[in-house]
Every structure is written in structure tokens, then in C-alpha cells.
Amino acid sequence: MSENKLGRDVFLALVAVGWADGKLDEEEADAIVRMAVEEGVSMDEVEEIDAATKAPTEIGAIDLSTMSKADRLFVYAVAAWMTRLDGVTVEEEKEALDRLGDALRIPERPRVHADAIAREIAELPEGDRPARYDLPRLRKTLADRLEASRQARLAQGEPE
């Protein structure tokens, strides 16, 4: 897994996905802020992220320069999971998720795999509610499977 930390823009993008249906549930907001804190984002940036959870926001430009493939897939997977939290996925959420996937430069097939892994983690006995969802496990699973895929391609003689 990358040693790069997820930055402020990533969390603001997640907030925007959460707002896509016109409301950001408190559990979704708490999960985003908790993840930012766990990631080691500065307190000033955590406060900015928390403030963004209070009013609708749009997906902004995301700085990809410090994000690995695993980081980008993680952000996409978290956003995909968030769109399902309230039990209803509306068209605006799907469109916001597509915009996020495009901004993260993630092709369709990896998006499907990242979403499937997010569902897999959500189905664990710990549950899929934000307070219990295992975000570190999601990140590690994505990174491990990305590496396994890379190794399989190398074994078949494909270039990196």
C-alpha cells in the first residue's frame, strides 16, 4: 500500500458524493470525518471537511499527484459504499459516483471490482454502518488485490 496519505480534496470529494442526493446523512458525514482523522489530516483540514458536511458541496478538482492506484480505488470504493448507506441509490448519486470515477481516472472494470470489494467488506459480520465499517480493511483488501493482479499480469509476461 502507498505511504502517501489521502488529502483534503479526497475527503471533500467524498462529501460531495454524499450530498449528491440532496442530503448528507449524519452517519455518512461522521464516517468521512472519522476517516480524515484516522488518515492524519491536519486539524484545520478536518475542520474544513467537517464544515463541508453541513451544506451541499460539489466534487472539486482532486489532486491525483500524491495518490497511488490503490488510494484512488479506495476513494472510489468508499464513495460507492456511501451511496448505498441509506438503502436507496438515486440517479444523482450514480452520476456523482461516475464523475468521481472520471476525476480519479479509474476505468470501468476497476470501478466494478472496487465496488464489489466495498460490498464484500460491508457484508462482514461487523456490518456496514459507518461506525462499524472496516475502512482500514477495505483499503488493505484493495491494495492486496491490486498487487495480486499486478503479479498475475507480470507472470503472464505483460508489461507493467
Backbone bond lengths (Angstrom), bond angles and torsions (degrees), N, CA, C in turn:
res aa  C-N    CA-C-N  psi(-1)  N-CA   C-N-CA  omega(-1)  CA-C   N-CA-C  phi
1 M - - - 1.439 - - 1.513 108.80 -
2 S 1.298 115.11 151.05 1.454 121.34 -178.54 1.520 110.50 -66.54
3 E 1.323 114.21 146.18 1.459 119.26 173.22 1.520 110.05 -83.51
4 N 1.336 116.75 -10.74 1.453 121.09 179.44 1.518 109.83 -64.95
5 K 1.308 115.17 139.48 1.454 121.03 177.76 1.524 109.17 -90.80
6 L 1.312 115.58 146.48 1.451 119.92 173.70 1.515 107.86 -70.95
7 G 1.300 116.91 137.56 1.460 121.26 -175.80 1.516 113.83 -101.70
8 R 1.289 113.90 178.57 1.453 124.48 -177.09 1.526 112.60 -52.10
9 D 1.335 117.77 -45.42 1.464 120.86 -177.28 1.522 112.37 -60.58
10 V 1.312 116.71 -34.05 1.463 120.60 178.98 1.525 109.77 -61.92
11 F 1.308 116.55 -45.88 1.460 120.15 -177.70 1.520 111.48 -70.82
12 L 1.337 116.38 -34.48 1.464 119.48 175.78 1.526 110.36 -66.37
13 A 1.331 117.67 -35.21 1.464 120.90 175.72 1.526 110.50 -65.09
14 L 1.329 116.85 -40.47 1.464 120.07 177.39 1.529 110.92 -64.05
15 V 1.327 116.41 -38.57 1.465 120.11 176.26 1.526 109.43 -60.67
16 A 1.326 117.30 -44.27 1.467 121.31 -179.48 1.522 111.23 -61.33
17 V 1.325 117.19 -40.80 1.468 120.13 177.38 1.532 109.08 -62.90
18 G 1.322 116.32 -41.89 1.456 120.06 178.63 1.518 112.81 -61.10
19 W 1.340 117.06 -34.43 1.459 121.90 -179.61 1.524 112.79 -81.58
20 A 1.315 118.46 -6.63 1.463 121.45 -171.77 1.524 113.84 -57.05
21 D 1.332 117.13 -31.05 1.466 119.65 -179.99 1.527 112.15 -90.64
22 G 1.345 116.88 9.90 1.457 121.13 177.14 1.520 114.23 94.49
23 K 1.328 116.96 -6.62 1.459 120.15 176.98 1.524 109.12 -149.23
24 L 1.309 115.33 145.10 1.461 121.14 175.67 1.519 106.22 -112.92
25 D 1.326 115.78 111.98 1.461 120.16 -179.40 1.525 110.05 -62.32
26 E 1.317 115.55 148.31 1.462 121.27 -179.76 1.529 111.08 -57.71
27 E 1.330 116.97 -40.05 1.470 119.99 179.01 1.524 111.53 -63.16
28 E 1.346 116.29 -39.95 1.464 120.41 177.80 1.522 110.41 -63.65
29 A 1.327 115.62 -46.46 1.466 120.74 179.91 1.525 110.35 -60.56
30 D 1.331 116.49 -45.15 1.460 120.50 179.47 1.529 111.61 -61.41
31 A 1.339 116.35 -39.97 1.467 120.32 -179.72 1.529 110.70 -63.75
32 I 1.325 117.25 -41.76 1.462 120.75 -179.67 1.513 110.61 -65.49
33 V 1.316 116.68 -47.38 1.468 120.49 -179.22 1.530 110.41 -64.31
34 R 1.332 116.70 -42.18 1.473 120.77 178.30 1.524 110.39 -60.08
35 M 1.325 116.26 -44.49 1.454 120.34 -179.74 1.534 110.54 -63.01
36 A 1.327 117.72 -39.64 1.469 120.99 178.37 1.527 110.41 -63.09
37 V 1.316 116.34 -43.19 1.467 120.50 178.35 1.524 110.11 -62.80
38 E 1.346 116.35 -47.43 1.465 120.95 -179.69 1.527 111.72 -62.29
39 E 1.322 116.53 -29.73 1.458 121.37 -179.49 1.522 111.55 -77.22
40 G 1.330 116.25 -14.38 1.460 119.65 178.47 1.517 113.93 89.09
41 V 1.334 116.66 22.02 1.457 121.13 176.77 1.530 107.78 -64.40
42 S 1.331 116.86 144.40 1.467 120.95 -178.29 1.530 110.31 -59.27
43 M 1.321 116.43 153.31 1.467 120.72 -178.40 1.525 111.36 -61.35
44 D 1.336 118.13 -36.77 1.465 120.55 177.17 1.525 110.52 -60.92
45 E 1.331 116.33 -42.92 1.462 120.11 179.72 1.530 111.32 -70.98
46 V 1.330 117.47 -35.89 1.464 120.31 176.48 1.531 109.11 -62.32
47 E 1.324 116.61 -41.11 1.468 120.02 177.93 1.530 110.68 -63.34
48 E 1.336 116.63 -39.33 1.466 120.67 177.71 1.533 110.60 -64.74
49 I 1.323 116.66 -42.01 1.466 121.49 178.46 1.524 109.77 -64.27
50 D 1.337 116.53 -44.90 1.456 120.89 178.82 1.526 110.30 -60.75
51 A 1.328 117.55 -42.20 1.464 121.17 178.68 1.528 110.79 -61.94
52 A 1.338 117.05 -36.89 1.467 120.86 179.95 1.520 111.61 -66.75
53 T 1.331 117.62 -22.11 1.466 120.04 179.15 1.526 111.54 -75.59
54 K 1.335 117.12 -10.35 1.467 121.11 -175.04 1.524 112.99 -89.96
55 A 1.340 118.34 -17.02 1.466 121.32 -178.97 1.527 108.39 -146.11
56 P 1.335 116.50 148.49 1.475 119.75 -178.74 1.525 112.37 -52.15
57 T 1.323 114.45 140.80 1.463 121.48 179.89 1.525 108.23 -138.55
58 E 1.321 116.20 157.76 1.468 122.12 -179.83 1.522 109.81 -105.66
59 I 1.333 115.49 156.93 1.462 120.13 175.69 1.523 107.80 -65.63
60 G 1.306 115.86 121.17 1.456 120.48 179.80 1.512 110.90 -96.78
61 A 1.289 115.27 -174.33 1.470 120.31 176.82 1.523 108.12 -68.44
62 I 1.302 115.65 134.48 1.455 121.22 -179.45 1.517 108.09 -108.37
63 D 1.319 116.06 128.58 1.463 120.60 178.70 1.523 108.37 -79.91
64 L 1.334 115.47 105.63 1.462 120.64 -178.17 1.517 112.56 -85.81
65 S 1.321 117.44 -8.38 1.464 120.39 -172.06 1.523 113.30 -62.34
66 T 1.305 117.80 -25.97 1.469 120.32 -178.47 1.526 112.48 -105.42
67 M 1.346 116.56 5.33 1.465 119.57 -175.19 1.520 111.56 -106.07
68 S 1.330 116.09 130.17 1.463 121.65 174.55 1.528 108.57 -79.03
69 K 1.332 116.64 172.11 1.463 120.81 174.60 1.522 110.51 -58.18
70 A 1.331 115.65 -42.67 1.473 119.63 -179.53 1.524 110.57 -62.65
71 D 1.328 117.37 -39.62 1.465 120.96 178.61 1.530 110.15 -62.44
72 R 1.336 116.07 -46.19 1.466 120.19 -178.29 1.526 110.94 -64.55
73 L 1.329 117.07 -40.88 1.464 120.25 177.46 1.523 110.99 -65.02
74 F 1.332 116.68 -37.64 1.461 121.05 178.20 1.528 110.30 -61.13
75 V 1.315 116.59 -47.73 1.466 120.61 -179.97 1.527 109.75 -59.56
76 Y 1.318 116.41 -44.65 1.461 120.02 179.94 1.539 110.52 -63.45
77 A 1.317 117.14 -44.33 1.469 121.18 -179.12 1.532 111.28 -62.40
78 V 1.323 116.48 -41.80 1.471 119.43 178.37 1.522 109.66 -63.03
79 A 1.320 116.63 -43.58 1.463 120.25 179.76 1.535 110.67 -63.20
80 A 1.330 117.26 -41.42 1.464 120.72 178.46 1.523 110.50 -61.68
81 W 1.322 116.03 -43.60 1.468 120.69 177.89 1.533 110.50 -61.71
82 M 1.337 116.25 -43.72 1.467 120.23 -178.57 1.519 112.17 -60.26
83 T 1.337 117.17 -35.25 1.458 118.69 -178.06 1.528 111.80 -66.16
84 R 1.321 117.55 -18.03 1.465 121.21 -179.19 1.530 113.55 -98.98
85 L 1.307 117.91 -6.16 1.466 120.41 -172.91 1.523 114.61 -57.55
86 D 1.324 117.23 -39.65 1.462 118.86 -177.28 1.524 112.52 -86.17
87 G 1.343 116.60 4.13 1.455 120.60 177.00 1.518 114.23 84.94
88 V 1.331 116.94 -5.29 1.458 121.53 -179.37 1.520 108.13 -133.83
89 T 1.323 116.57 127.48 1.459 120.29 176.15 1.520 107.46 -111.01
90 V 1.339 116.25 114.17 1.463 120.75 -178.62 1.526 109.73 -93.41
91 E 1.324 115.04 165.26 1.465 121.30 -176.94 1.535 111.58 -58.06
92 E 1.325 117.23 -37.74 1.473 120.20 179.87 1.525 111.29 -61.79
93 E 1.340 116.86 -37.03 1.465 120.45 177.90 1.522 110.72 -68.10
94 K 1.338 116.18 -41.28 1.467 119.83 178.24 1.527 110.44 -62.33
95 E 1.326 116.21 -41.75 1.463 120.70 179.51 1.533 110.59 -65.93
96 A 1.332 116.83 -41.36 1.469 120.33 178.62 1.527 110.11 -64.92
97 L 1.319 117.09 -39.16 1.455 121.13 178.22 1.532 110.50 -65.03
98 D 1.327 116.29 -40.34 1.472 120.19 176.01 1.525 110.69 -62.62
99 R 1.338 117.30 -43.75 1.475 120.59 178.50 1.522 110.56 -62.17
100 L 1.335 116.56 -39.84 1.457 120.02 178.49 1.523 110.03 -64.84
101 G 1.330 117.44 -46.03 1.463 121.07 178.04 1.520 111.69 -58.03
102 D 1.331 116.07 -40.63 1.465 120.40 177.06 1.528 110.81 -65.45
103 A 1.336 116.71 -45.43 1.467 120.62 -179.75 1.523 111.32 -62.05
104 L 1.337 116.15 -34.12 1.461 121.17 179.02 1.536 112.30 -83.42
105 R 1.331 115.93 -3.55 1.473 122.49 -179.60 1.531 112.24 57.72
106 I 1.326 114.80 46.38 1.465 120.76 179.10 1.531 108.13 -104.18
107 P 1.340 117.47 119.52 1.464 120.00 177.03 1.538 111.62 -63.95
108 E 1.326 115.89 165.03 1.470 121.79 -175.07 1.531 113.32 -57.77
109 R 1.320 118.03 -47.56 1.468 120.50 -176.12 1.534 112.41 -60.65
110 P 1.335 119.27 -47.52 1.467 118.31 175.88 1.533 113.17 -63.40
111 R 1.330 117.47 -29.88 1.473 119.97 175.95 1.530 109.83 -61.77
112 V 1.325 115.65 -44.28 1.469 120.37 -179.52 1.530 109.82 -62.61
113 H 1.332 116.68 -43.71 1.471 120.31 179.51 1.535 111.32 -65.13
114 A 1.325 117.21 -42.82 1.468 120.54 179.56 1.528 110.54 -62.63
115 D 1.327 116.55 -41.65 1.457 120.77 178.29 1.530 110.56 -64.31
116 A 1.329 116.97 -41.37 1.470 120.44 179.10 1.528 110.86 -62.80
117 I 1.308 116.97 -40.06 1.472 120.20 178.48 1.533 110.01 -66.85
118 A 1.335 116.85 -40.22 1.473 119.78 177.18 1.530 110.44 -59.77
119 R 1.333 116.90 -40.81 1.470 121.02 177.59 1.530 110.67 -65.65
120 E 1.318 115.41 -41.13 1.472 120.68 179.62 1.529 110.74 -58.92
121 I 1.316 117.09 -45.17 1.470 121.16 179.46 1.531 109.52 -67.44
122 A 1.327 117.54 -38.65 1.468 121.22 179.55 1.524 111.87 -63.59
123 E 1.339 116.95 -28.32 1.463 120.65 -177.84 1.524 113.23 -84.95
124 L 1.322 117.30 -0.09 1.462 120.16 176.84 1.531 109.47 -65.44
125 P 1.323 118.05 157.52 1.466 120.80 -178.29 1.534 114.29 -56.14
126 E 1.340 116.49 -25.62 1.467 119.24 -179.87 1.522 111.62 -64.92
127 G 1.332 117.80 -20.05 1.454 121.60 177.53 1.509 112.84 95.07
128 D 1.319 113.60 173.19 1.452 118.97 -176.72 1.522 113.39 -111.40
129 R 1.302 118.03 9.60 1.461 119.76 177.57 1.527 108.62 -73.63
130 P 1.309 117.60 147.72 1.473 120.49 -175.15 1.516 115.44 -53.18
131 A 1.312 117.80 -37.26 1.464 119.10 -178.26 1.524 111.83 -69.81
132 R 1.337 116.91 -21.30 1.461 120.49 -176.72 1.524 113.92 -113.33
133 Y 1.324 117.64 -12.73 1.459 120.61 -177.28 1.526 109.35 -65.47
134 D 1.318 115.99 133.07 1.467 121.48 -173.54 1.532 110.58 -89.08
135 L 1.343 115.55 82.44 1.467 121.00 -178.97 1.530 112.47 -61.66
136 P 1.339 119.21 -43.08 1.475 118.09 177.34 1.531 112.08 -60.88
137 R 1.327 117.15 -37.37 1.461 120.44 178.84 1.526 110.48 -66.14
138 L 1.320 116.99 -39.49 1.459 120.92 177.02 1.532 109.80 -60.13
139 R 1.313 116.05 -47.93 1.465 120.30 -178.22 1.533 110.94 -62.16
140 K 1.323 116.64 -44.02 1.468 120.69 -179.77 1.529 110.98 -66.54
141 T 1.327 117.31 -42.63 1.467 120.85 179.50 1.521 110.86 -61.22
142 L 1.329 116.59 -44.46 1.461 120.05 178.03 1.526 111.00 -60.50
143 A 1.323 116.62 -47.13 1.466 120.93 -178.77 1.533 110.46 -63.40
144 D 1.331 117.12 -43.24 1.464 120.80 179.95 1.527 111.38 -62.56
145 R 1.319 116.92 -44.15 1.471 119.87 -178.27 1.522 111.57 -71.82
146 L 1.315 116.86 -33.14 1.462 120.15 175.55 1.525 109.55 -63.88
147 E 1.323 116.94 -43.01 1.469 121.24 178.33 1.528 111.01 -66.27
148 A 1.330 117.98 -40.76 1.465 121.11 178.11 1.527 110.44 -62.15
149 S 1.308 116.46 -39.92 1.460 121.09 177.76 1.526 110.71 -64.90
150 R 1.316 116.31 -42.29 1.470 121.08 177.93 1.522 110.16 -61.62
151 Q 1.325 116.87 -44.73 1.470 121.12 179.65 1.538 110.82 -62.57
152 A 1.321 117.12 -40.22 1.467 121.16 179.14 1.531 110.42 -64.03
153 R 1.329 116.82 -41.69 1.465 120.16 177.74 1.519 110.79 -63.87
154 L 1.329 117.11 -42.11 1.466 120.80 178.51 1.522 111.07 -63.08
155 A 1.324 116.50 -40.45 1.461 121.23 -179.80 1.522 111.31 -63.69
156 Q 1.322 116.49 -28.68 1.459 121.36 178.54 1.532 111.54 -86.93
157 G 1.318 116.29 2.24 1.461 120.39 177.63 1.503 114.97 84.22
158 E 1.332 117.26 11.14 1.470 119.91 177.51 1.519 109.71 -77.45
159 P 1.321 116.63 143.54 1.473 118.83 177.73 1.533 110.79 -71.19
160 E 1.322 115.69 159.70 1.477 119.44 179.09 1.496 111.08 -76.08
